[in-house]
Amino acid sequence: MTISREYMEWERKFLSPYASFSDSTRGREVPIEDCPLRTPYQRDRDRIIHSNAYRRLMHKTQVFLSPEGDHYRTRLTHTMEVSQIARTIARALRLNEDLTEAIALGHDLGHTPFGHAGERVLDKLNPGGFSHSEQSARVVEKLERGGKGLNLCWEVRDGIRCHSSGSLEGRASTLEGRIVRFSDKIAYMNHDLDDAVRAGLLSEGDLPWEVHYHLGRSKSERISAFINDIVANSKDDITMSADVQRCYDIFMEFMFDQVYTNPIAKGEEVKACAMIQQLFEYYVANRDKLPKEYWGIAEEEGLERAVCDYISGMSDRYCVTVFKDLFIPKAWSVV
């Protein structure tokens, strides 16, 4: 018996009956030979970690554009924090931790440069709209590995596609995917507050008293409170108690009012949006300047779709570099 088969038998003995078992996956679009060491979900996690899109997350904005300082979150550190929270919940509920981790690590692979500002621009410009959750699924299904995709299991792709509250597909089909949806918000509310305090936009004391009273006065206390409440109230679904859900909603509203729409924090977004729009319009008008690997997408799905794929895959700094090369005059010199 292989190590992977032994582990799948362990899952059947020790995981909750509500878990997604590795030996019951709905499989991949292209069947492949089983790995003797890793279960299908462990294999998917590794494929995501080794992907180009995952590495680019280290240079993509979380909230603050090009912050000066080493401790502000990026899209990659956000992803790692989501994974940690989600794995803790999954382990406590005896759900499939490997599936949860794979979904968490892949949930933002399709995020644009400059955070949600970039997403809003592409959603406006692309005739078919644009959603980072749908794009994340598209990255693993089509764009990675030179157009072959990562060929992940159905449950991982479903969780990635449905991780956002704005997802067109609704909730994830697995409890593991629903854990990631909660964990994403728990992570970004708390670490974005941490970054906002670091930036001097507000202080911990500015949080509404209900959040302090029910969840705690530190990031660690609040995250622990959310996790413990979800574990205590979840069984055949992932949910919070009414009191904690109310605090969650108050916390979210506070963050939108004080951080996500704060003109000081978001002052540079106007420039980022203008840059992405100009790049989009340039490539639509100059198809031959688009990298050749996107020409096939332009033929099959339309030029705007191909341009969206190219721009959304850019890191912040690569987007700026391309913009400079196309639109900023270079100094003339005699060689």
Residue pairs with C-beta under 8 A, 6 or more apart in sequence:
2 34
2 36
2 37
3 36
3 37
4 34
4 35
4 36
4 37
4 38
4 39
4 42
7 22
7 39
8 21
8 22
8 23
8 39
11 19
11 21
11 22
11 23
11 39
11 96
12 21
12 23
14 94
15 21
15 94
15 95
15 96
16 93
16 94
16 95
18 93
18 95
18 175
18 235
18 236
19 94
19 95
19 96
19 175
19 176
20 41
20 95
20 96
20 99
20 155
20 174
20 175
20 176
21 96
22 39
22 40
22 41
22 42
22 96
22 98
22 99
25 40
25 41
25 153
25 154
25 155
26 153
26 154
26 155
27 40
27 153
27 154
28 40
28 151
28 152
28 153
28 154
29 141
29 149
29 151
30 151
32 151
34 40
35 43
38 46
39 98
40 153
41 96
41 98
41 99
41 102
41 153
41 155
41 156
42 98
42 102
44 102
44 106
44 150
44 152
44 153
44 156
45 98
45 101
45 102
45 105
47 150
47 151
47 152
48 54
48 102
48 105
48 106
48 109
48 140
48 150
48 152
49 105
51 109
51 139
51 140
51 144
51 145
51 150
52 144
53 109
53 110
53 139
53 140
53 143
53 144
53 313
54 76
54 79
54 105
54 106
54 109
56 313
56 314
56 315
57 74
57 75
57 76
57 79
57 108
57 109
57 111
58 74
58 75
58 76
58 315
59 74
59 315
59 316
59 317
59 318
60 74
60 75
60 76
60 111
60 112
60 113
60 114
60 115
60 315
60 316
61 74
61 75
61 113
61 114
61 115
61 316
62 72
62 73
62 74
62 75
62 77
62 78
62 115
62 188
62 191
62 192
62 195
63 73
63 115
63 188
63 192
63 195
63 196
63 259
63 260
63 265
64 72
64 195
64 199
64 265
65 114
65 115
65 117
65 268
65 269
65 272
65 316
66 268
66 316
67 195
67 199
69 198
71 198
72 195
72 198
72 199
73 81
73 191
73 192
73 195
75 108
75 111
75 115
77 191
78 108
78 187
78 188
78 191
79 104
79 105
79 107
79 108
81 187
81 191
82 104
82 107
82 180
82 183
82 184
82 187
82 188
83 101
83 104
83 105
83 183
85 183
85 186
85 187
85 223
85 226
85 227
86 100
86 101
86 103
86 104
86 176
86 179
86 180
86 183
87 97
87 100
87 101
87 104
88 227
89 95
89 100
89 179
89 182
89 183
89 227
89 230
89 231
89 234
89 238
90 96
90 97
90 99
90 100
90 101
90 176
90 179
91 97
92 227
92 231
93 175
93 179
93 231
93 234
95 175
95 176
95 179
96 174
96 176
99 155
99 156
99 159
99 174
99 176
100 176
100 179
100 180
102 152
102 156
102 159
103 156
103 159
103 160
103 163
103 172
103 176
103 177
103 180
104 180
104 183
104 184
106 136
106 140
106 152
106 156
106 160
107 133
107 136
107 159
107 160
107 163
107 180
107 184
108 132
108 136
109 135
109 136
109 139
109 140
109 160
110 132
110 133
110 134
110 135
110 136
110 137
110 138
110 139
110 312
111 118
111 119
111 132
111 135
111 136
111 312
112 118
112 119
112 121
112 122
112 130
112 132
112 135
112 276
112 311
112 312
112 314
113 272
113 276
113 311
113 312
113 314
113 315
113 316
113 318
113 319
114 269
114 272
114 273
114 276
114 316
114 319
116 132
116 260
117 266
117 269
117 272
117 273
118 272
118 273
118 276
118 311
118 312
119 130
119 131
119 132
120 273
121 273
121 276
121 277
121 280
122 130
122 276
122 280
122 308
122 311
122 312
123 129
123 130
123 131
125 277
125 280
125 281
125 304
125 308
126 304
126 305
126 308
127 302
127 304
128 302
128 304
128 305
130 308
130 312
131 164
131 166
131 167
131 168
132 164
132 312
133 160
133 161
133 162
133 163
133 164
133 166
133 167
134 161
134 167
134 168
135 308
135 309
135 312
136 160
136 161
136 163
137 157
137 160
137 161
138 309
139 313
140 149
140 150
140 152
140 156
140 157
140 160
141 149
141 150
141 152
141 157
142 149
143 149
143 309
143 313
144 150
146 293
147 293
147 296
155 173
155 174
155 176
155 177
158 169
158 172
158 173
158 174
158 177
159 172
159 174
159 176
159 177
159 180
161 167
161 169
162 169
162 170
162 171
162 172
162 173
162 177
162 181
163 172
163 177
163 180
163 181
163 184
164 181
164 184
165 181
165 185
171 177
171 178
171 181
172 178
172 180
172 181
175 234
175 236
175 237
175 238
178 237
178 238
179 230
179 238
181 238
182 226
182 230
182 238
182 240
185 248
185 252
186 223
186 226
186 227
187 223
189 251
189 252
189 255
190 219
190 222
190 223
191 219
192 255
192 259
192 260
193 202
193 204
193 207
193 219
193 255
193 259
194 219
196 202
196 258
196 259
196 262
196 265
197 203
197 204
199 265
201 258
201 259
201 262
201 264
201 265
202 258
202 259
204 217
204 218
206 258
207 251
207 254
208 250
208 251
208 254
210 246
210 247
210 250
211 222
211 247
211 250
211 251
211 254
214 225
214 243
214 244
214 247
215 221
215 222
215 225
215 226
215 244
215 247
215 251
216 222
216 224
216 225
222 251
225 244
226 240
226 244
226 248
229 240
229 241
229 244
230 238
230 239
230 240
232 241
233 239
233 240
233 241
239 245
240 248
259 265
260 266
275 319
275 320
275 323
276 311
276 319
278 323
278 327
279 311
279 319
279 322
279 323
279 326
280 304
280 307
280 308
280 311
282 289
282 326
283 289
283 290
283 303
283 307
283 310
283 311
284 303
284 304
284 307
287 295
287 298
287 303
290 298
290 303
290 306
290 307
290 310
291 310
294 306
294 307
294 309
294 310
295 306
297 305
297 306
297 309
298 305
298 306
311 319
314 322
